[in-house]
Amino acid sequence: MSDERRVTDGGRELRAWLDRKGVSVPRFCELNRLDRIQVQRVLNGERWQRITVDFADAIFRATGGDVDWRKFLSATAIPSPEEIEIEATGTNGG
């Protein structure tokens, strides 16, 4: 499935980091000069196989090293809850 969503450990850890810090995605991106769309895609599990080393390193630096760049490796990706439902039921809930 070409539009399959899988969230990497890095995406999950970044979401948790943002929640702990009380920082919105737009504000985080603004402060760190990151592309908001790219960050949102990582958090949503979109394009999980296309995360660049440069982007993962930028997240590492923006979080003060709290989110390790290796957490964005595709081997850490698991299906999103929506994807699990589709696999289990054979439908997308619609």
Secondary structure as GFF3:
##gff-version 3
##sequence-region A 1 94
A	DSSP	beta_strand	6	7	.	.	.	ID=ss1
A	DSSP	alpha_helix	9	21	.	.	.	ID=ss2
A	DSSP	alpha_helix	25	32	.	.	.	ID=ss3
A	DSSP	alpha_helix	36	44	.	.	.	ID=ss4
A	DSSP	alpha_helix	53	62	.	.	.	ID=ss5
A	DSSP	three_ten_helix	69	72	.	.	.	ID=ss6
A	DSSP	three_ten_helix	74	76	.	.	.	ID=ss7
A	DSSP	beta_strand	78	79	.	.	.	ID=ss8
A	DSSP	alpha_helix	81	89	.	.	.	ID=ss9
###
